[in-house]
Amino acid sequence: LLFLYSLQSAILWFFNVLIVTNQRLVDLDVTWPFRRFVTETRISQVQDVSFSQGGFVSSIFNYGGVYIQTAGVEQNIELSKAPNPALIHDKITDLVHQYGGLDDDNNV
């Protein structure tokens, strides 16, 4: 039973992916056993990007959550247990400023 739980957790972590291009963000979430949930948003729809690292263990191993707030009715994107969340935050923020048409007065 413990093996199956560990296998499920590893599969869910490995196959949950964020694809970042200069035009879109695509979040692929795989749920057990073989269900997918896809969230897609344009870079220009990103309003806020934040990250968190809670606790000693996540700080030592450099993982945490990344939260991407989108405009309108599009669903927000949340990455949990992401490696190096500060780097992901910085890269997405740079893309939004570069390709999203936002200036420095915005909160991204």
Secondary structure, 3 states (H helix, E strand, C coil): CHHHHHHHHHHHHHHCEEEECCCEEEEEEEECCCEEEEEEEEHHHEEEEEEECCCHHHHHHCEEEEEEEECCCCCCEEEEEEECHHHHHHHHHHHHHHHCCCCCCCCC
